[in-house]
């Protein structure tokens, strides 16, 4: 029977991410220990000064030298602390960059559905804020907590060697302080999780508010939408306020009681000196060293909030890094040709099956169309063919090879995909088109634009091909974004082209231009088109009619009309709308 592997602690997980930077962290810890040792060393020098005073030493140079030594120790403390912090931060920012890179690369290997079911605000929160929050653990807690924990232990051991009773007296406030600390930690996981949930809701609302500002203004929903934003902002802020309010009293008591070593050291030591069982010099040494323990203890306790949040922070990052992904081999069998076969494909979105045994045969170089009512599963089929999702059962093969046995990059080179939701990056028009093929020259980019029917409108832009398109292509119209996306797909020169209602937002005149361009550019290639305008796919070699997640019928335009089925109904409705347009 297999035993479930225990999940690593947050600290262990964080240290496991350091990779090649472990040596820098070891150096940082060493430098931090030396720095803290230098900060405590002056207390031993003060002990020597007090002992000399009690013994009647009157030589001024003796005290001047020791004062210089104390100053040197404090200078060394600052120097080593700075070197430790520099080493840990240089290593940490490199590690955070690597973690963020791994997370973004992971998203590309996850099924599209698993990514889309997470809101953009939540993903942004994890990829930016949560990963940034790891900085405190790696850059501060690892070196500074280690050093500030080690030095008090060494001092306490030394006190015990002087007098075990005073050693216990130095620890007298620790149990009560720890009790307050534990009381403060009670419920912190629930409070922090609430802050995470509230912050995510605020991020989602902010993204939605900004993205939908046009709709909000057009439909006069400014007040209601703003009220929702204000509500979520209030919830987010008060999630922190409520948390702090619940923990401030025990935290204050813990910070006051635990470092208050003098409360027990002075009266107990005084009684022992009075009773003659503790030398006055030793009593003074213990007093001074007990004071030296206070600063490291306060530093340790200052990281309490970070310890409380560590599990949630790392858990969110781990949820991305350890999420199931689409498994593809690094090396695979090369397909015999570019024909596609779908065999009894089933696919579920979450717990609901949306495709029920889809089988299709798409020969190389053919024009295939997918039509059907909205929500019938056409786009899902296209995304499965593009390998954006994996089938639940059945198979999709390219040239006789299951696409799951083909390396991801090799299969991506075979397919150009243009969806109805065309996304452009905030770069120039030229660079957005060049994403289709990174090594394309400027002339090749412009030639693809000309063939896709968007050269003229591009030249009419303020800076032509060097015009910035804005966030998500917001400076361009929907039709212009679509045509640039088609040019990008055409530049890729892939043998399989999938257009998922890619002309949905173009006017009839530009649609005709695009259709002619697509016909020329896809000669000899496999073209799969999902169209809401049936008139654009009448010349298809085969039209598959999709209904309720299954194939209702297939054939040419004339064959489907002759069967008087769903296709004829859709065609008549399309022609009626066209006649009244």
N, C-alpha and C positions, 0 to 999 in steps of 0.2 A: 504494500500500500504506500503510495506516494505521500510524503509529508509536504505541506504547504510551506514554501520558503518564506521566512520571516522578512518583512520589509525592513530596509536599513533605516537607521535613525536619521533625522534631518541633517545632523552634523556629518555623519558617515556618508550620506548621499552627496552633500556639498563637497566634501573632500574628494569623493570619487570623481568629481567633474574637473578636478584640477589638472589631470593629465600630465603633460610635460612640464607644467609649472610647479610641480611638487617641491623641487629643489629651492625655488624662490620663496615658497611658504616656510620651508624649514629654516632658511636663512632669516626670514622675517621674524619667526618665533624666537630664534636665537638672539637676534638683535633686540627684540622686545624684552627678553629676560634680562639681558645685560643692562638695558635702559632702566627697567624697574629696579634692578639691583643697585644701580647708581643712585636712584631716587631714595632708596632706603639706607644706603651707606652713610649719608650725613648723620643719621641718627646714632650710628656707632661712633662717629667722630665726636658728636656732642657728648656721648657717654664718657669718652676719654677726657674731654674738657672738664666735665663735672667731677670726675674722679680726681683729676689734677688739682682742681680748686679745693676739693675736700682734703687733699694731701698737702696743701700749702704751697703749690707751685706758683711762683711769682714772676717767672721769666716771661716778658711780653712776647718775645719771638716765638716761644712755644705755642702761644695762643694764636698768633698771627699765621703761623704755618698751618695750623689746623683749620683756621678760617679759610685759608686759600685752598686747602684740600676739599673742604665742604663746597666751596664755589666750583672747584674743578669737577666734583661729583655731579653737581646740578647741571653744569655745562655738558658733561658726558651724558647725563640723562636725556637732555634735549636733543643732543646729537644722535644718540642711538635710537631714540623714539622716532626721530625724523627719518633715519635710514630704514628702520623697520616698516614704518608707514609707507615710505616710497616703494620698497620692495613688494609689500603686500598689495598695494594699489596697482602697480604695474602688472603684477601677475593677475590680479582680480579683473581688471578691465579687459585683459586679453581673454580670460576665461569666460566672462560675461558675453563678450563678442562671439566666442565660439558656441556658447549655449544658445544665444539668439540665432546664430546661423544654423545650428542643428535643428532648432524648432521650426524655422522657416523652411528648411529643406524637408523636414518631416511632413509638413503640411502638403508638400507636393507629392509625397508618397502615400498619403492617406486617401481613402475614397472621397470623392467630391461631396457626397452626402454628409459624411462625418464632419467635414469642414463647414459646410453651409448651415448645418443645424446649430452652429455656434454663432452668436451675434458678432458683428465686426467690433462692437464696443468691448465685448468680453475678451475677444482675441487680442485686441490692442492693449487692453489692460494687462493681460498675462505677458505678452511679448515685450512690453515696455516697462510698466510699473513693477510687475512682480519680479522680472529678471533683474531690474535695477535694485530691488530690495535685497537680493542675494549679496550685494556689495558689502553690506554691514557685516554679514556673517563671515565672509572670506577675508575681507580687508581689515576688519577690526576684532571680531570675536576670536578668530583663530589665533592671531599672535598676541593680542592684548589680554584676552581672557586667560589664556594659558599662562602668560607671564605674571599677571596680577594674582592668579591663584597659587602659583608656585612659591612666590616670595613670602607671602604671609605664612605659608606652611613651614618654610625654612625658619622664619623668625620664631614661630611658636615652638618648634622643636628646640631651638636654642634656649628659649625661656624655660622649657621643661628641664633642660640640662642644668640650669641655674637652680631652679626650685620647682618641683612638680606641682606643689600647691598653688604657686603663682601662675603656673601654666594653665591649671584648671580655672583659676580666677579670670584669666585672660579670655577664656572661652565661655564664661558664665552668661554673657548676653546673647550668645549665638542661638541657643534653642528657642528663646522667646522671639528673637528676630526672624528665625527660620519659620516659626509658626505664623507670624504676620505675613511673611513672604508667601507661604503656601496658601494662606487664606486669600491673599491678593490674586494668586494664580487660579483659584477656584472659579470656574465658569469663564475663564479668559478665552478658551477655544470657541465657546458659543458666541461671546461678544465679538471676537475677531471675525468669525465667519459671517456674522451679521454685517460687519463693516465691509467685508468683501462683496456680499450680495448687494448691499445698498450702493456701493461704488460702481459695481457693474451696471446696475439699473440706471444710475446717473450717466454713465458713459454711453449706454445704449440710447437713452433719451436725447442726449446731446447730439449724437451722430444722426439720429432720426430727425431731430428738430432742424439741424443744419441742412441735411439732405433733402428734407421735404418742405423747405421754406417757401418754395414757389406754390405748392398746393395749399399750404397754410394761409398764405396771403390771398390767393385767388378765392378760396372758399371762406374767407373771413374767420379762420379758426385760430387767429393769433393768440387771443386771450386763453382759450382752453388749452392750446398746446404749450403756451408759456407757463400756465398754471401747473401743468403736469411736470414741466422742467423744474419749476420752483419747488414743487412737492418732493421730487426725487432728490433735489439738492439739499432740501431740509432733512430728509431721511438720512442721506449720506453723512451730513455734518453731525447730526444728533446721534448717529450710531457710534461715532467716536466720543462725543460728549458724554453719552450714557455710560460708555465703557470706562472712561476716565473718572466719572463721578462715582462709579461702583468700586473702583480700585484705589482712589486717591488716599483714603484714610488708612487702609492696611499698608499701602506703599510708604506713606509718610512714617508710620510707626516702625516699619522694617528698616527704613533708611536712618531713622534716629536711634533705634535700639541696638541693632547689630554692631555698628562701629563704636558704640559707647563703652569701650573696654574699661575706661577709667572708673565707671560706676562701681565695678567690682574690684578692680586692681587696687585702688587707693585705700578703701577701708580694710580690705583683707590684708594687704601688704603692711599697712600701718600697724595692725594688731600683731602681725608676725614680727615686725621690727621691735615693737614694744615688749613682746614676749621673749626677745633675744634669740629667736630661731631663724631670723633672716637678717643678713648684714645690710646696713644702710646703703652701702655702695651698690649692692645687688638690687635693692629695692628701687633705687634711682635708675639703674640700667633697665630694669623691667618696665618702669613707667615710660621711659623714653622710647623703648622699642615697641611698647603697646600703642603709643601714639603713631609710630611708623606703620603699624598695621592698618590704621584707619583709612588712609587714602586708597590703597589697593582694594580694600573691601568695598568702599563706595563705588570705585570704578567697576568692580564685578557686578554690583547690584544695578548699575546704570544700564546694563544690557538685559534687564529683566523683560522689557517689552519685546526685544528682539527674539528672546527665547520663546515667548508666548506665541509669536506670529510665525515662527520658523516652519512649523509643520504645514500650515496652510499655504504659505508662500511656495515652498518646495513641492507640495502636493499638486498645485496648479501647473507648475512647469513640468512636473513628471507626467501629468495627465496628457500633455502633448507629446513628450518624448517617448512615452511608453504606450501610446495609442496604437491600436491595430493598424497595419498598413497593407497596401496592395503589394503582395510579394511577387517580385520579378527577379529572374536570374541575371547575373552579371554577364554570363555567356549563354547563348541559346542557339537553337536550331534555326537556320535561315529559311524563311518561307520559300516555296517553289515559285510562287507568283503573287500577284496582288488581288486575287479573288478573295471574297469574304463569305463565310458560312456561319449562320446562326442556327444552332441545333437545340431545340427544346429549352430555350432560355427562360428562366424564372428569376424574378428580381423583386425584392421587398424594400420599401422605404420605411425604416424603423420596423414596426411589427405588421405592417400592411403590405401584402403582396400586390404589386401594381402591374407586373408582366406575368402572363400565365402561359408558358410554353410557346414562346416565339421561335419560329423556324423560318429562315430566309436564305436564299441563295443569290449572291451578288457577284456575277462574273466580272473579271477584270475589264476595265474600259467601258463599262455600261453606265447609263444614266438611270438612276433609281430614285423614285419619289416615295415619300411617306406622307400620307394624308389621313385625316380623321378628325373627329370632334375634339374640342379643347379638353385636355386632361385624359386623353385616351392612351397616352404612353409613347407618343412619337419622339419627343425630346429625350425621354429616358433611353429609348433604343439607340438614338444617335450618340448619347453620352457613353453608353456601354460600348458601342463600336469604337469610339474615340479613346477607350480605356480610361475614362474618368471615374468609373465605378467598376466593381467586379460583380459578375453574375452570382446569384445564390446557388443555382444548379444549371446544368446544361453547359454549353460552350460556345465561344465565338472564335473562329479560326481564320487565320490569314494564310492563304496559300497552303492549306492543309496543316498548319501549325497552330495550336492553341495560343492565343495572344498572351496568356499567362506564362507561357514558356519562352516568350520573346523579351529581351531586355527592354526596359522602359524607354530609354533614349532611342533605341533602334526602332521601336514601334512608333514613337512620336515623330520620327523622321518620315514615316510612311503616311501620316495623316495630317491634313490641314483642316482645322475646325473653326467655323465662324458661327457664333450663337446669335440669338436675337438680342441678347444683352451684351452689346459690344463694349468692351472696356478698353479705354486708352489711358496710358500713363501720362503723368504731367511732364512730358518731354516734347520735343519738336515733332511736327508731322513726319518729317523724314526719319527720325529715330523710331517712332512708333511703327512705321512701315518696315523699317530695317529689322525689327524684332523677328520678322519672318525668316530672315537669313542674315546672321550677324556679319558675314563677310561680303555682303552685297555692296557694290559701288553706288555712288550717288546717281549715276546714269541708269543703273539697273533699278534703283528705287523709283526713279521718275518714270521709267518705262512701264513698271508694274502699275503705277498710278494712272498712267495714260490708258492702259488696256482695261483698267477697272473703271474708267469713266470718272475719275475724280481729279485729274490734272488741272482742269480749268478752274474748278472752285478753289483748289489749293493755291493756284497762282493769284487768285483774287483776294487771298488773305493778306493781312498786314505785312508779314514777312515771308510769304510764300511757304516753301517747304521748311523754313526755319521758324515758323510760328509755333509758339507754345500752345498746346491744346487745353491746358488747364487741368485741374483735378478731375479724374475720370472722364476727361475729354469734354468738360463742361463748357468750354468756349465754342464748341461746335454743335450743330443741330444733330438730332438723332440720325437722320439720313446721311449726313456727312460722316458721322462716326462709323456707320455701317460700311460705307464705301471704302473708308481707310482700312477698316478691318478686313474687308475682302481683298484689297490690294496687298495687305500684309500676308494673308493666306496664299494669295497667288504667287507672291515672291518666294514663298517657301518651296514651291515646285514639288510638292509631295504628290505621289501617285494616286492618293485617295483624298478627295475633297468633300467635306461635310458642311452643308449650309443649313443651319437650323433656323428657318424663317428669317434668313439674313437680310431679306428685302422688306421686312415688315413695316419700316418707317419711311420708305422711299416713295416719292410720288410716281404716278404711272410713267411719265416721260423718262425719269432717271432709272426706273425699274427696267424699262426696255433697253436702256444703254447698258445697265449691269448684266441683263440677261444675255445680250449679244457678246459682251466681254467674257462672261463666264463660259459661254459656248465655245469661244475661241481658245480660251486658256485651259479648258479641261478636255481638249481633244486628245484622245488616247488615254485619258485618266478615268478612274472610277469616280463618279459624281453621285453623292447621296444628298437629296434636297428634301427638307421639310417645308412645305409651303401652305400658307393660308389662302393664297390666291390660286385656285386650281388651274387657271388659264396659263400659268407659268410652267406647268409640268405636263401639259398635254403631249409633248414630244418625248416623254420619258420612255425608255425601253421597257420598264416595268413599274407600275404604281402599286404600292402596298397600301391597302386600306386598313387602318388600325382602329379598333373599337374596344373599349373596356379592357385594355391590356392584352388583347389578342389580335391575330390577323383575321380580319373579316373577309377579305377578298384580295386578289392580286391579278394583274394583267395590264394590257395597254389601255389607253384612254378609251378607244373604241370598244374593246372587249368588255370593259367594266360598265360602260353605258348600256351595252346590249343585254346585260344580266339584270338590269332594273333593280339594283340593290341600293345600299347606302351611298355608294359613289354617285349614282344618278341623282339621288335626292340632294346631295351636297352640290353637285354640278348645277342643277336647276336653281338652287338657292343662290349660288354664286353668280349665275347669269342674270338672275332677277335683280340682284343688288347692282350689278354692273350696268344693266339697262337703265336703272333709275339714278345712276351716278351723274 
